[in-house]
Amino acid sequence: MLKLKDSVVLFAGLIALVTASTVRAEVGDLKVAEQYGISYLPIMVMEEQKLVEKQAKALGLPDLKVSYVKLAAGNVMNDALLSGTLHFASGGVAPLITLWSRTQGNLDVKAVAALNSMPLMLNTRNPAVKTIKDFTDKDKIALPAVKVSIQAVTLQMAAEKVFGPGNQYKLDTLTVSMSHPDGQAALLSGQSEVDAQFSSPPFQYQQLAKPGIHTVLNSYDVLGGPATFNLVWATGKFRNENPKAYEAFVRALDEAIALINHDHKAAAELYLRVSKDKDSLQDILAMLDNPQIEFTTTPKNVMKYVDFMAKNGSIKVRPASWKDLFFPNALNLPGS
């Protein structure tokens, strides 16, 4: 029979074991992915300023290492997230909605926060194309991922409005998957069959600065106003097993966005420094000062993508509200 003293020692040992297990449960090397363009500026700020590491230390994770990787499209990120080789993915609204629907009841992927609201522009060098009605089989439209990227889904939404119900995929045969830098190079070369690109800032504005390039479609016109372009998402499994690392990321993201909004010039300089973009400081600053471009964690017009994708069978499970798509840290925001 155990004596009181022995019981106390045994109990203390069990507490220590549980505590140690809890500490070991937190990831040691956090992996974060971003894509191309100024829309990922908050993640660039987090990386250069080591904001996640700073917040992790304040939360009791002094040795957390954070690795950043650049991928070309949201569908690639989703594959990495599901395989466990990535902890935080970032990309357009459509890939997030797709993965949320596929993982309910298992990995439970949800959005951590929005990154921004930005217009996406479909530009072309073909002078005969004034609206999307004018595209023919001779045209090719570059976008990050055919059928599933936010640009592809936005184009489908526009096609349905212009050509009528049942014609949402009418232009899909003209689209090709290309990273923003490769698509832009093809568009501007004048030699490629790719004569249009549906991209994002800064690429769309760089294109419009070139002679002969004009805009055919603006996503804000399709959505009826400002809309979220990019978000960050993770699995519920990761969040449950790594509450401190998750919280460190959330705090770091809030800090990064606050820094961008406080000083556009410093943010523009950081973007040029990190991205190696050849744009001028004046050009990048003009984008950050553009009232249509906003860095914010608040989701906007997300449910319009949900409604479209659910109606057309792209997703089998439909969230009843934008709040179903997000983890609790975002639910107090005035989203839509």
FIPA-145563 format. One record per residue (C-alpha): residue number from 1; residue in one letter; x negated, z negated, y negated. Coordinates in nm, 2 decimals. Last residue first. Example, Ala and Ser with C-alpha at 12.3 -4.5 7.8 and 13.67 -1.06 7.14 Angstrom:
site resi = 2	resn = S	px = -1.37	pz = -0.71	py = 0.11;
site resi = 1	resn = A	px = -1.23	pz = -0.78	py = 0.45;
END
This chain:
site resi = 336	resn = S	px = 1.91	pz = 4.53	py = -3.83;
site resi = 335	resn = G	px = 1.69	pz = 4.24	py = -3.92;
site resi = 334	resn = P	px = 1.73	pz = 3.96	py = -4.17;
site resi = 333	resn = L	px = 1.46	pz = 3.74	py = -4.01;
site resi = 332	resn = N	px = 1.54	pz = 3.41	py = -3.83;
site resi = 331	resn = L	px = 1.52	pz = 3.58	py = -3.49;
site resi = 330	resn = A	px = 1.16	pz = 3.68	py = -3.52;
site resi = 329	resn = N	px = 0.99	pz = 3.37	py = -3.35;
site resi = 328	resn = P	px = 1.26	pz = 3.38	py = -3.08;
site resi = 327	resn = F	px = 1.13	pz = 3.69	py = -2.90;
site resi = 326	resn = F	px = 1.29	pz = 4.02	py = -3.00;
site resi = 325	resn = L	px = 1.50	pz = 4.29	py = -2.83;
site resi = 324	resn = D	px = 1.81	pz = 4.07	py = -2.79;
site resi = 323	resn = K	px = 1.79	pz = 4.00	py = -3.17;
site resi = 322	resn = W	px = 1.86	pz = 4.37	py = -3.24;
site resi = 321	resn = S	px = 2.20	pz = 4.31	py = -3.10;
site resi = 320	resn = A	px = 2.40	pz = 4.40	py = -2.79;
site resi = 319	resn = P	px = 2.09	pz = 4.52	py = -2.61;
site resi = 318	resn = R	px = 2.17	pz = 4.82	py = -2.38;
site resi = 317	resn = V	px = 2.06	pz = 4.84	py = -2.02;
site resi = 316	resn = K	px = 2.03	pz = 5.18	py = -1.86;
site resi = 315	resn = I	px = 1.82	pz = 5.34	py = -2.13;
site resi = 314	resn = S	px = 1.77	pz = 5.72	py = -2.20;
site resi = 313	resn = G	px = 2.14	pz = 5.77	py = -2.10;
site resi = 312	resn = N	px = 2.24	pz = 5.97	py = -2.40;
site resi = 311	resn = K	px = 2.46	pz = 5.71	py = -2.55;
site resi = 310	resn = A	px = 2.21	pz = 5.43	py = -2.48;
site resi = 309	resn = M	px = 1.93	pz = 5.62	py = -2.65;
site resi = 308	resn = F	px = 2.14	pz = 5.69	py = -2.96;
site resi = 307	resn = D	px = 2.28	pz = 5.34	py = -3.00;
site resi = 306	resn = V	px = 1.94	pz = 5.18	py = -2.95;
site resi = 305	resn = Y	px = 1.77	pz = 5.41	py = -3.20;
site resi = 304	resn = K	px = 2.04	pz = 5.32	py = -3.46;
site resi = 303	resn = M	px = 1.99	pz = 4.95	py = -3.35;
site resi = 302	resn = V	px = 1.64	pz = 4.95	py = -3.49;
site resi = 301	resn = N	px = 1.76	pz = 5.02	py = -3.84;
site resi = 300	resn = K	px = 1.52	pz = 4.77	py = -3.99;
site resi = 299	resn = P	px = 1.30	pz = 4.51	py = -3.82;
site resi = 298	resn = T	px = 1.15	pz = 4.24	py = -4.04;
site resi = 297	resn = T	px = 0.77	pz = 4.19	py = -3.98;
site resi = 296	resn = T	px = 0.69	pz = 4.37	py = -4.30;
site resi = 295	resn = F	px = 0.44	pz = 4.62	py = -4.43;
site resi = 294	resn = E	px = 0.64	pz = 4.86	py = -4.65;
site resi = 293	resn = I	px = 0.61	pz = 5.23	py = -4.72;
site resi = 292	resn = Q	px = 0.90	pz = 5.39	py = -4.91;
site resi = 291	resn = P	px = 0.79	pz = 5.22	py = -5.23;
site resi = 290	resn = N	px = 0.45	pz = 5.41	py = -5.22;
site resi = 289	resn = D	px = 0.19	pz = 5.17	py = -5.34;
site resi = 288	resn = L	px = 0.02	pz = 5.16	py = -5.00;
site resi = 287	resn = M	px = 0.02	pz = 5.53	py = -4.98;
site resi = 286	resn = A	px = -0.12	pz = 5.57	py = -5.34;
site resi = 285	resn = L	px = -0.40	pz = 5.32	py = -5.24;
site resi = 284	resn = I	px = -0.49	pz = 5.55	py = -4.95;
site resi = 283	resn = D	px = -0.52	pz = 5.85	py = -5.17;
site resi = 282	resn = Q	px = -0.71	pz = 5.67	py = -5.45;
site resi = 281	resn = L	px = -0.96	pz = 5.52	py = -5.19;
site resi = 280	resn = S	px = -1.03	pz = 5.88	py = -5.09;
site resi = 279	resn = D	px = -0.95	pz = 6.01	py = -4.74;
site resi = 278	resn = K	px = -1.23	pz = 6.05	py = -4.49;
site resi = 277	resn = D	px = -1.09	pz = 5.79	py = -4.25;
site resi = 276	resn = K	px = -1.36	pz = 5.58	py = -4.09;
site resi = 275	resn = S	px = -1.08	pz = 5.36	py = -3.96;
site resi = 274	resn = V	px = -1.24	pz = 5.02	py = -4.03;
site resi = 273	resn = R	px = -1.40	pz = 5.09	py = -4.37;
site resi = 272	resn = L	px = -1.12	pz = 5.31	py = -4.49;
site resi = 271	resn = Y	px = -0.86	pz = 5.06	py = -4.39;
site resi = 270	resn = L	px = -1.05	pz = 4.77	py = -4.54;
site resi = 269	resn = E	px = -1.08	pz = 4.95	py = -4.88;
site resi = 268	resn = A	px = -0.71	pz = 5.02	py = -4.88;
site resi = 267	resn = A	px = -0.64	pz = 4.65	py = -4.80;
site resi = 266	resn = A	px = -0.86	pz = 4.54	py = -5.09;
site resi = 265	resn = K	px = -0.68	pz = 4.78	py = -5.32;
site resi = 264	resn = H	px = -0.33	pz = 4.67	py = -5.19;
site resi = 263	resn = D	px = -0.39	pz = 4.31	py = -5.26;
site resi = 262	resn = H	px = -0.11	pz = 4.06	py = -5.19;
site resi = 261	resn = N	px = 0.09	pz = 4.29	py = -4.96;
site resi = 260	resn = I	px = -0.21	pz = 4.35	py = -4.74;
site resi = 259	resn = L	px = -0.31	pz = 3.98	py = -4.72;
site resi = 258	resn = A	px = 0.05	pz = 3.87	py = -4.64;
site resi = 257	resn = I	px = 0.06	pz = 4.13	py = -4.36;
site resi = 256	resn = A	px = -0.26	pz = 3.99	py = -4.21;
site resi = 255	resn = E	px = -0.14	pz = 3.63	py = -4.24;
site resi = 254	resn = D	px = 0.19	pz = 3.70	py = -4.06;
site resi = 253	resn = L	px = 0.00	pz = 3.89	py = -3.79;
site resi = 252	resn = A	px = -0.24	pz = 3.60	py = -3.75;
site resi = 251	resn = R	px = 0.04	pz = 3.35	py = -3.71;
site resi = 250	resn = V	px = 0.21	pz = 3.56	py = -3.45;
site resi = 249	resn = F	px = -0.12	pz = 3.62	py = -3.26;
site resi = 248	resn = A	px = -0.21	pz = 3.25	py = -3.26;
site resi = 247	resn = E	px = 0.15	pz = 3.17	py = -3.14;
site resi = 246	resn = Y	px = 0.09	pz = 3.40	py = -2.84;
site resi = 245	resn = A	px = -0.25	pz = 3.25	py = -2.76;
site resi = 244	resn = K	px = -0.09	pz = 2.90	py = -2.78;
site resi = 243	resn = P	px = 0.21	pz = 2.99	py = -2.57;
site resi = 242	resn = N	px = 0.01	pz = 3.16	py = -2.29;
site resi = 241	resn = E	px = 0.20	pz = 3.14	py = -1.97;
site resi = 240	resn = N	px = 0.55	pz = 3.18	py = -2.12;
site resi = 239	resn = R	px = 0.43	pz = 3.45	py = -2.36;
site resi = 238	resn = F	px = 0.26	pz = 3.65	py = -2.09;
site resi = 237	resn = K	px = 0.56	pz = 3.64	py = -1.86;
site resi = 236	resn = G	px = 0.79	pz = 3.73	py = -2.15;
site resi = 235	resn = T	px = 0.59	pz = 4.05	py = -2.17;
site resi = 234	resn = A	px = 0.45	pz = 4.17	py = -2.50;
site resi = 233	resn = W	px = 0.55	pz = 4.38	py = -2.81;
site resi = 232	resn = V	px = 0.42	pz = 4.48	py = -3.15;
site resi = 231	resn = L	px = 0.64	pz = 4.71	py = -3.37;
site resi = 230	resn = N	px = 0.60	pz = 5.04	py = -3.55;
site resi = 229	resn = F	px = 0.83	pz = 5.27	py = -3.75;
site resi = 228	resn = T	px = 1.10	pz = 5.04	py = -3.87;
site resi = 227	resn = A	px = 1.36	pz = 5.21	py = -4.08;
site resi = 226	resn = P	px = 1.44	pz = 5.28	py = -4.45;
site resi = 225	resn = G	px = 1.75	pz = 5.48	py = -4.51;
site resi = 224	resn = G	px = 2.01	pz = 5.70	py = -4.33;
site resi = 223	resn = L	px = 1.83	pz = 5.72	py = -4.00;
site resi = 222	resn = V	px = 1.79	pz = 6.10	py = -4.01;
site resi = 221	resn = D	px = 1.71	pz = 6.11	py = -4.38;
site resi = 220	resn = Y	px = 1.46	pz = 5.83	py = -4.34;
site resi = 219	resn = S	px = 1.30	pz = 6.03	py = -4.06;
site resi = 218	resn = N	px = 1.20	pz = 6.31	py = -4.30;
site resi = 217	resn = L	px = 1.23	pz = 6.67	py = -4.18;
site resi = 216	resn = V	px = 1.09	pz = 7.02	py = -4.27;
site resi = 215	resn = T	px = 0.80	pz = 6.91	py = -4.49;
site resi = 214	resn = H	px = 0.56	pz = 7.17	py = -4.63;
site resi = 213	resn = I	px = 0.21	pz = 7.30	py = -4.56;
site resi = 212	resn = G	px = 0.10	pz = 7.62	py = -4.72;
site resi = 211	resn = P	px = -0.19	pz = 7.48	py = -4.92;
site resi = 210	resn = K	px = -0.32	pz = 7.14	py = -4.80;
site resi = 209	resn = A	px = -0.22	pz = 6.82	py = -4.97;
site resi = 208	resn = L	px = 0.09	pz = 6.81	py = -4.75;
site resi = 207	resn = Q	px = -0.13	pz = 6.77	py = -4.44;
site resi = 206	resn = Q	px = -0.31	pz = 6.47	py = -4.58;
site resi = 205	resn = Y	px = 0.03	pz = 6.32	py = -4.65;
site resi = 204	resn = Q	px = 0.15	pz = 6.37	py = -4.30;
site resi = 203	resn = F	px = -0.17	pz = 6.23	py = -4.16;
site resi = 202	resn = P	px = -0.17	pz = 5.90	py = -4.35;
site resi = 201	resn = P	px = 0.10	pz = 5.82	py = -4.26;
site resi = 200	resn = S	px = 0.30	pz = 5.95	py = -3.96;
site resi = 199	resn = S	px = 0.32	pz = 6.25	py = -3.73;
site resi = 198	resn = F	px = 0.57	pz = 6.52	py = -3.64;
site resi = 197	resn = Q	px = 0.35	pz = 6.83	py = -3.64;
site resi = 196	resn = A	px = 0.41	pz = 7.20	py = -3.69;
site resi = 195	resn = D	px = 0.22	pz = 7.53	py = -3.62;
site resi = 194	resn = V	px = 0.09	pz = 7.45	py = -3.28;
site resi = 193	resn = E	px = 0.01	pz = 7.79	py = -3.14;
site resi = 192	resn = S	px = -0.34	pz = 7.72	py = -3.28;
site resi = 191	resn = Q	px = -0.54	pz = 7.94	py = -3.52;
site resi = 190	resn = G	px = -0.42	pz = 7.82	py = -3.86;
site resi = 189	resn = S	px = -0.66	pz = 7.53	py = -3.81;
site resi = 188	resn = L	px = -0.44	pz = 7.29	py = -4.01;
site resi = 187	resn = L	px = -0.18	pz = 7.25	py = -3.74;
site resi = 186	resn = A	px = -0.44	pz = 7.22	py = -3.45;
site resi = 185	resn = A	px = -0.65	pz = 6.96	py = -3.64;
site resi = 184	resn = Q	px = -0.33	pz = 6.77	py = -3.73;
site resi = 183	resn = G	px = -0.23	pz = 6.76	py = -3.36;
site resi = 182	resn = D	px = -0.57	pz = 6.64	py = -3.25;
site resi = 181	resn = P	px = -0.58	pz = 6.36	py = -3.51;
site resi = 180	resn = H	px = -0.22	pz = 6.25	py = -3.44;
site resi = 179	resn = S	px = -0.27	pz = 6.25	py = -3.07;
site resi = 178	resn = M	px = -0.10	pz = 6.54	py = -2.89;
site resi = 177	resn = S	px = 0.20	pz = 6.58	py = -2.66;
site resi = 176	resn = V	px = 0.37	pz = 6.92	py = -2.71;
site resi = 175	resn = T	px = 0.72	pz = 6.99	py = -2.84;
site resi = 174	resn = L	px = 0.90	pz = 7.33	py = -2.84;
site resi = 173	resn = T	px = 1.09	pz = 7.26	py = -2.53;
site resi = 172	resn = D	px = 1.23	pz = 6.94	py = -2.68;
site resi = 171	resn = L	px = 1.40	pz = 7.14	py = -2.96;
site resi = 170	resn = K	px = 1.75	pz = 7.16	py = -2.80;
site resi = 169	resn = Y	px = 1.73	pz = 6.81	py = -2.65;
site resi = 168	resn = Q	px = 2.00	pz = 6.67	py = -2.88;
site resi = 167	resn = N	px = 2.23	pz = 6.96	py = -2.81;
site resi = 166	resn = G	px = 2.51	pz = 6.78	py = -2.64;
site resi = 165	resn = P	px = 2.69	pz = 6.68	py = -2.96;
site resi = 164	resn = G	px = 2.62	pz = 6.93	py = -3.25;
site resi = 163	resn = F	px = 2.34	pz = 7.16	py = -3.36;
site resi = 162	resn = V	px = 2.24	pz = 6.98	py = -3.68;
site resi = 161	resn = K	px = 2.33	pz = 6.61	py = -3.61;
site resi = 160	resn = E	px = 2.22	pz = 6.64	py = -3.24;
site resi = 159	resn = A	px = 1.90	pz = 6.80	py = -3.34;
site resi = 158	resn = A	px = 1.82	pz = 6.52	py = -3.59;
site resi = 157	resn = M	px = 1.87	pz = 6.26	py = -3.32;
site resi = 156	resn = Q	px = 1.65	pz = 6.46	py = -3.08;
site resi = 155	resn = L	px = 1.38	pz = 6.48	py = -3.35;
site resi = 154	resn = T	px = 1.40	pz = 6.11	py = -3.40;
site resi = 153	resn = V	px = 1.36	pz = 6.06	py = -3.03;
site resi = 152	resn = A	px = 1.05	pz = 6.28	py = -3.02;
site resi = 151	resn = Q	px = 0.90	pz = 6.11	py = -3.33;
site resi = 150	resn = I	px = 0.96	pz = 5.76	py = -3.17;
site resi = 149	resn = S	px = 0.78	pz = 5.88	py = -2.86;
site resi = 148	resn = V	px = 0.98	pz = 5.94	py = -2.54;
site resi = 147	resn = K	px = 1.07	pz = 6.31	py = -2.51;
site resi = 146	resn = V	px = 0.72	pz = 6.45	py = -2.56;
site resi = 145	resn = A	px = 0.45	pz = 6.20	py = -2.65;
site resi = 144	resn = P	px = 0.24	pz = 6.17	py = -2.97;
site resi = 143	resn = L	px = 0.39	pz = 6.47	py = -3.15;
site resi = 142	resn = A	px = 0.29	pz = 6.84	py = -3.19;
site resi = 141	resn = I	px = 0.56	pz = 7.09	py = -3.26;
site resi = 140	resn = K	px = 0.52	pz = 7.45	py = -3.12;
site resi = 139	resn = D	px = 0.68	pz = 7.75	py = -3.28;
site resi = 138	resn = K	px = 0.73	pz = 8.10	py = -3.12;
site resi = 137	resn = D	px = 1.04	pz = 7.98	py = -2.93;
site resi = 136	resn = T	px = 1.21	pz = 7.95	py = -3.27;
site resi = 135	resn = F	px = 1.24	pz = 7.68	py = -3.54;
site resi = 134	resn = D	px = 1.47	pz = 7.78	py = -3.83;
site resi = 133	resn = K	px = 1.74	pz = 7.53	py = -3.75;
site resi = 132	resn = I	px = 1.49	pz = 7.25	py = -3.80;
site resi = 131	resn = T	px = 1.50	pz = 7.33	py = -4.17;
site resi = 130	resn = K	px = 1.29	pz = 7.55	py = -4.40;
site resi = 129	resn = V	px = 1.09	pz = 7.73	py = -4.13;
site resi = 128	resn = A	px = 1.00	pz = 8.08	py = -4.24;
site resi = 127	resn = P	px = 0.69	pz = 7.96	py = -4.43;
site resi = 126	resn = N	px = 0.53	pz = 7.83	py = -4.10;
site resi = 125	resn = R	px = 0.27	pz = 7.58	py = -4.19;
site resi = 124	resn = T	px = 0.48	pz = 7.29	py = -4.07;
site resi = 123	resn = N	px = 0.55	pz = 6.92	py = -4.14;
site resi = 122	resn = L	px = 0.78	pz = 6.68	py = -3.97;
site resi = 121	resn = M	px = 0.76	pz = 6.36	py = -4.17;
site resi = 120	resn = L	px = 0.79	pz = 6.00	py = -4.06;
site resi = 119	resn = P	px = 0.91	pz = 5.75	py = -4.33;
site resi = 118	resn = M	px = 0.76	pz = 5.40	py = -4.30;
site resi = 117	resn = S	px = 0.89	pz = 5.04	py = -4.23;
site resi = 116	resn = N	px = 0.61	pz = 4.82	py = -4.10;
site resi = 115	resn = L	px = 0.47	pz = 4.60	py = -3.83;
site resi = 114	resn = A	px = 0.79	pz = 4.47	py = -3.66;
site resi = 113	resn = A	px = 0.76	pz = 4.15	py = -3.46;
site resi = 112	resn = V	px = 0.70	pz = 4.01	py = -3.11;
site resi = 111	resn = A	px = 0.91	pz = 4.27	py = -2.95;
site resi = 110	resn = K	px = 1.04	pz = 4.20	py = -2.59;
site resi = 109	resn = V	px = 0.93	pz = 4.27	py = -2.24;
site resi = 108	resn = D	px = 1.11	pz = 4.07	py = -1.98;
site resi = 107	resn = L	px = 0.86	pz = 4.10	py = -1.69;
site resi = 106	resn = N	px = 1.14	pz = 4.07	py = -1.43;
site resi = 105	resn = G	px = 1.51	pz = 4.03	py = -1.53;
site resi = 104	resn = Q	px = 1.50	pz = 4.29	py = -1.80;
site resi = 103	resn = T	px = 1.19	pz = 4.51	py = -1.76;
site resi = 102	resn = R	px = 1.33	pz = 4.87	py = -1.78;
site resi = 101	resn = S	px = 1.55	pz = 4.81	py = -2.08;
site resi = 100	resn = W	px = 1.28	pz = 4.64	py = -2.28;
site resi = 99	resn = L	px = 1.04	pz = 4.92	py = -2.18;
site resi = 98	resn = T	px = 1.26	pz = 5.19	py = -2.32;
site resi = 97	resn = I	px = 1.34	pz = 5.00	py = -2.64;
site resi = 96	resn = L	px = 0.97	pz = 4.94	py = -2.70;
site resi = 95	resn = P	px = 0.89	pz = 5.31	py = -2.64;
site resi = 94	resn = A	px = 1.16	pz = 5.41	py = -2.89;
site resi = 93	resn = V	px = 1.06	pz = 5.17	py = -3.17;
site resi = 92	resn = G	px = 0.71	pz = 5.31	py = -3.22;
site resi = 91	resn = G	px = 0.39	pz = 5.16	py = -3.12;
site resi = 90	resn = S	px = 0.20	pz = 4.84	py = -3.05;
site resi = 89	resn = A	px = 0.11	pz = 4.67	py = -2.72;
site resi = 88	resn = F	px = 0.00	pz = 4.31	py = -2.69;
site resi = 87	resn = H	px = -0.14	pz = 4.17	py = -2.36;
site resi = 86	resn = L	px = -0.31	pz = 4.47	py = -2.20;
site resi = 85	resn = T	px = -0.46	pz = 4.51	py = -1.85;
site resi = 84	resn = G	px = -0.16	pz = 4.35	py = -1.69;
site resi = 83	resn = S	px = -0.04	pz = 4.67	py = -1.52;
site resi = 82	resn = L	px = 0.29	pz = 4.66	py = -1.71;
site resi = 81	resn = L	px = 0.10	pz = 4.64	py = -2.04;
site resi = 80	resn = A	px = -0.13	pz = 4.93	py = -1.95;
site resi = 79	resn = D	px = 0.16	pz = 5.15	py = -1.86;
site resi = 78	resn = N	px = 0.35	pz = 5.05	py = -2.17;
site resi = 77	resn = M	px = 0.04	pz = 5.13	py = -2.38;
site resi = 76	resn = V	px = 0.03	pz = 5.49	py = -2.24;
site resi = 75	resn = N	px = 0.40	pz = 5.53	py = -2.32;
site resi = 74	resn = G	px = 0.34	pz = 5.41	py = -2.68;
site resi = 73	resn = A	px = 0.08	pz = 5.68	py = -2.76;
site resi = 72	resn = A	px = -0.28	pz = 5.76	py = -2.83;
site resi = 71	resn = L	px = -0.46	pz = 5.44	py = -2.75;
site resi = 70	resn = K	px = -0.71	pz = 5.23	py = -2.95;
site resi = 69	resn = V	px = -0.85	pz = 4.91	py = -2.80;
site resi = 68	resn = Y	px = -0.90	pz = 4.57	py = -2.95;
site resi = 67	resn = S	px = -1.05	pz = 4.27	py = -2.77;
site resi = 66	resn = V	px = -0.99	pz = 3.91	py = -2.87;
site resi = 65	resn = K	px = -1.20	pz = 3.62	py = -2.74;
site resi = 64	resn = L	px = -1.05	pz = 3.27	py = -2.73;
site resi = 63	resn = D	px = -1.32	pz = 3.00	py = -2.73;
site resi = 62	resn = P	px = -1.17	pz = 2.76	py = -2.98;
site resi = 61	resn = L	px = -0.82	pz = 2.75	py = -2.83;
site resi = 60	resn = G	px = -0.68	pz = 2.42	py = -2.98;
site resi = 59	resn = L	px = -0.42	pz = 2.56	py = -3.21;
site resi = 58	resn = A	px = -0.65	pz = 2.58	py = -3.51;
site resi = 57	resn = K	px = -0.90	pz = 2.77	py = -3.30;
site resi = 56	resn = A	px = -0.64	pz = 3.02	py = -3.20;
site resi = 55	resn = Q	px = -0.55	pz = 3.07	py = -3.56;
site resi = 54	resn = K	px = -0.91	pz = 3.16	py = -3.65;
site resi = 53	resn = E	px = -0.95	pz = 3.37	py = -3.34;
site resi = 52	resn = V	px = -0.64	pz = 3.56	py = -3.42;
site resi = 51	resn = L	px = -0.75	pz = 3.61	py = -3.78;
site resi = 50	resn = K	px = -1.09	pz = 3.77	py = -3.69;
site resi = 49	resn = Q	px = -1.11	pz = 3.93	py = -4.04;
site resi = 48	resn = E	px = -1.20	pz = 4.27	py = -3.90;
site resi = 47	resn = E	px = -0.95	pz = 4.25	py = -3.61;
site resi = 46	resn = M	px = -0.65	pz = 4.10	py = -3.79;
site resi = 45	resn = V	px = -0.70	pz = 4.34	py = -4.08;
site resi = 44	resn = M	px = -0.71	pz = 4.63	py = -3.84;
site resi = 43	resn = I	px = -0.39	pz = 4.50	py = -3.67;
site resi = 42	resn = P	px = -0.21	pz = 4.48	py = -4.00;
site resi = 41	resn = L	px = -0.34	pz = 4.84	py = -4.08;
site resi = 40	resn = Y	px = -0.16	pz = 4.99	py = -3.78;
site resi = 39	resn = S	px = 0.07	pz = 5.20	py = -4.00;
site resi = 38	resn = I	px = -0.25	pz = 5.34	py = -4.16;
site resi = 37	resn = G	px = -0.30	pz = 5.57	py = -3.87;
site resi = 36	resn = Y	px = -0.39	pz = 5.60	py = -3.50;
site resi = 35	resn = Q	px = -0.27	pz = 5.36	py = -3.23;
site resi = 34	resn = E	px = -0.32	pz = 4.99	py = -3.16;
site resi = 33	resn = A	px = -0.39	pz = 4.78	py = -2.85;
site resi = 32	resn = V	px = -0.46	pz = 4.41	py = -2.82;
site resi = 31	resn = K	px = -0.64	pz = 4.23	py = -2.53;
site resi = 30	resn = L	px = -0.68	pz = 3.86	py = -2.53;
site resi = 29	resn = D	px = -0.98	pz = 3.73	py = -2.34;
site resi = 28	resn = G	px = -0.96	pz = 3.37	py = -2.23;
site resi = 27	resn = V	px = -0.59	pz = 3.36	py = -2.14;
site resi = 26	resn = E	px = -0.42	pz = 3.02	py = -2.14;
site resi = 25	resn = A	px = -0.34	pz = 2.89	py = -1.79;
site resi = 24	resn = R	px = -0.67	pz = 2.71	py = -1.77;
site resi = 23	resn = V	px = -0.55	pz = 2.47	py = -2.04;
site resi = 22	resn = T	px = -0.23	pz = 2.40	py = -1.85;
site resi = 21	resn = S	px = -0.42	pz = 2.34	py = -1.53;
site resi = 20	resn = A	px = -0.65	pz = 2.10	py = -1.71;
site resi = 19	resn = T	px = -0.36	pz = 1.91	py = -1.84;
site resi = 18	resn = V	px = -0.19	pz = 1.90	py = -1.50;
site resi = 17	resn = L	px = -0.52	pz = 1.77	py = -1.34;
site resi = 16	resn = A	px = -0.57	pz = 1.51	py = -1.62;
site resi = 15	resn = I	px = -0.21	pz = 1.39	py = -1.57;
site resi = 14	resn = L	px = -0.27	pz = 1.37	py = -1.19;
site resi = 13	resn = G	px = -0.58	pz = 1.17	py = -1.25;
site resi = 12	resn = A	px = -0.41	pz = 0.93	py = -1.48;
site resi = 11	resn = F	px = -0.14	pz = 0.87	py = -1.22;
site resi = 10	resn = L	px = -0.40	pz = 0.80	py = -0.95;
site resi = 9	resn = V	px = -0.58	pz = 0.56	py = -1.18;
site resi = 8	resn = V	px = -0.26	pz = 0.38	py = -1.27;
site resi = 7	resn = S	px = -0.16	pz = 0.37	py = -0.90;
site resi = 6	resn = D	px = -0.49	pz = 0.22	py = -0.81;
site resi = 5	resn = K	px = -0.46	pz = -0.05	py = -1.07;
site resi = 4	resn = L	px = -0.10	pz = -0.13	py = -0.95;
site resi = 3	resn = K	px = -0.22	pz = -0.17	py = -0.59;
site resi = 2	resn = L	px = -0.14	pz = 0.10	py = -0.34;
site resi = 1	resn = M	px = 0.00	pz = 0.00	py = 0.00;
END
